[in-house]
Amino acid sequence: CLPCHAGDGDAAESHDFSRFETLQAQRSQVADEIRSCSMPPPAKPGLTDSEANTLLRWVACGAVRR
């Protein structure tokens, strides 16, 4: 996610996921994007089932910092 969602990435200005607070605030949107398979976009490497499930479980558990 970070190549686009951090630093100079295309989506970093509004979705800077290098900042925990931003990622946590947008967790519902992140989960929706993962469930609908719209992120990552088709031109980028996809998430494995394990990665997607880990992110969805994290959101379901309140997106806490550990």
trRosetta pair geometry for C-beta under 8 A, 3 or more apart (Angstrom, degrees):
i j d omega theta_ij theta_ji phi_ij phi_ji
1 4 6.9 -81 -176 51 47 90
1 5 4.9 -22 157 31 87 131
1 6 7.9 83 117 -12 77 101
1 17 5.6 -24 129 68 123 158
1 39 7.8 42 -113 163 96 117
1 40 7.2 -148 -94 -75 61 103
2 5 5.7 -80 -110 65 32 82
2 6 4.2 -13 -157 17 83 128
2 7 7.5 61 170 8 89 102
2 9 7.1 -157 163 -44 43 149
2 17 6.3 -121 -92 79 68 107
2 18 6.3 79 -132 -70 107 88
3 6 7.6 -1 -47 45 8 89
3 9 5.7 132 139 -102 39 118
3 44 7.9 177 71 -138 128 128
4 9 4.1 138 -165 -175 21 124
4 10 5.1 -31 -148 43 89 90
4 11 4.8 40 152 23 96 104
4 12 7.2 -163 152 -44 43 78
4 40 7.6 141 15 -132 141 102
4 44 7.4 -63 -29 -89 132 156
5 9 5.6 -53 -10 95 18 155
5 11 5.2 -25 -90 86 66 108
5 12 5.9 136 -166 -88 26 64
5 15 5.0 -63 -134 118 98 98
5 16 6.5 156 169 -128 68 24
5 17 4.0 27 135 12 125 111
5 18 7.5 166 120 -23 76 72
6 9 5.6 64 49 3 41 128
6 12 5.4 110 -120 -112 4 114
6 16 5.9 88 -108 -156 54 71
6 17 5.9 -81 -57 60 94 71
6 18 3.7 92 -127 -35 120 111
7 12 6.0 -117 61 -101 34 161
7 18 7.0 79 -32 -26 68 148
8 12 6.7 166 144 20 3 151
9 12 4.2 115 59 -37 87 106
11 14 6.6 -70 -175 57 69 84
11 15 4.6 -17 150 52 104 116
12 15 6.8 -90 -113 72 20 62
12 16 4.9 52 -169 -94 72 80
12 18 7.8 9 -138 6 106 107
13 16 7.3 39 -92 -49 5 98
15 22 6.8 148 -157 158 39 123
15 26 6.4 -107 -128 87 89 177
16 19 5.1 45 110 13 103 107
16 22 5.1 84 70 44 72 172
17 22 6.2 -126 -92 95 39 111
17 23 4.5 74 -140 -79 79 106
17 26 8.0 -94 -89 60 89 128
19 22 4.3 72 81 6 104 109
19 23 6.9 172 87 -8 55 85
20 23 5.7 -61 -149 42 34 109
20 24 5.9 31 157 -19 71 109
20 65 5.7 32 -172 -92 149 118
21 24 5.9 -55 -143 39 27 109
21 25 6.2 27 157 -19 63 110
22 25 5.8 -58 -146 38 28 110
22 26 6.2 1 162 3 65 114
23 26 6.2 -73 -143 51 25 94
23 27 6.7 61 151 -72 62 77
23 30 7.0 30 -161 -48 75 152
23 63 7.4 -163 125 -171 85 127
24 27 5.6 -11 -155 -38 35 115
24 63 4.8 154 -130 131 77 127
24 65 7.6 -54 -68 -50 134 88
26 29 4.8 -50 -176 45 83 116
26 30 5.7 94 122 -31 86 96
27 30 5.4 -52 -146 34 34 116
27 31 6.4 34 157 -19 66 103
27 58 7.8 -123 -146 115 120 91
27 59 4.7 166 170 -123 106 94
27 63 4.2 -96 -98 -64 157 155
28 31 5.8 -53 -151 35 31 110
28 32 6.5 33 151 -19 64 105
28 59 7.0 138 -85 -165 40 124
29 32 5.6 -53 -148 36 34 113
29 33 6.3 34 154 -20 66 105
30 33 5.8 -57 -151 36 29 111
30 34 6.4 26 153 -17 65 107
30 39 7.6 -86 -148 73 58 150
30 55 6.8 -111 143 172 115 121
30 59 6.6 -167 80 -81 105 133
31 34 5.7 -56 -147 37 32 110
31 35 6.1 31 157 -19 67 108
31 55 7.2 -175 -95 134 68 94
31 56 5.7 101 -133 -118 96 71
31 59 4.3 -154 -65 105 125 173
31 60 7.9 119 -115 -47 146 71
32 35 5.8 -55 -143 38 29 110
32 36 6.2 13 162 -6 65 113
33 36 6.2 -64 -142 46 25 101
33 38 5.2 -95 -153 71 72 94
33 39 3.8 22 154 13 120 121
34 37 7.6 24 178 -76 32 36
34 39 6.2 -55 -70 70 53 96
34 47 6.9 -12 -137 29 100 156
34 52 5.3 160 -176 -145 117 91
34 55 5.8 177 -82 95 165 131
34 56 6.1 -145 100 -65 142 95
35 56 7.2 98 -66 -104 89 124
38 41 7.2 -3 173 -95 58 60
40 44 3.9 -87 153 86 129 125
40 45 6.7 37 68 74 151 46
40 46 6.1 -156 51 -108 100 43
40 47 6.8 136 3 -31 94 83
41 44 5.4 82 60 12 72 104
47 51 4.2 -132 -168 89 97 120
47 52 4.5 120 115 -56 133 87
47 55 7.5 -59 -151 8 156 134
48 51 4.6 97 50 5 78 101
48 52 7.0 -147 89 -2 40 86
49 52 5.8 -57 -146 40 31 110
49 53 6.1 29 157 -17 66 110
50 53 5.9 -57 -143 39 27 109
50 54 6.3 31 156 -23 63 107
51 54 5.7 -54 -148 33 29 113
51 55 6.5 25 156 -14 64 106
52 55 6.0 -59 -151 38 30 108
52 56 6.2 25 155 -15 66 110
53 56 5.7 -57 -142 41 32 110
53 57 6.1 33 158 -20 67 106
54 57 5.9 -55 -146 36 28 109
54 58 6.4 32 153 -23 62 106
55 58 5.6 -53 -149 33 31 115
55 59 6.6 30 154 -16 64 103
56 59 5.8 -51 -149 36 33 110
56 60 6.3 34 152 -19 65 108
57 60 5.5 -56 -145 39 33 113
57 61 6.2 23 158 -13 67 111
58 61 6.1 -65 -147 42 26 104
58 63 5.8 65 146 -104 85 58
59 63 5.5 14 -113 -62 47 99
61 64 6.7 -73 121 10 96 100
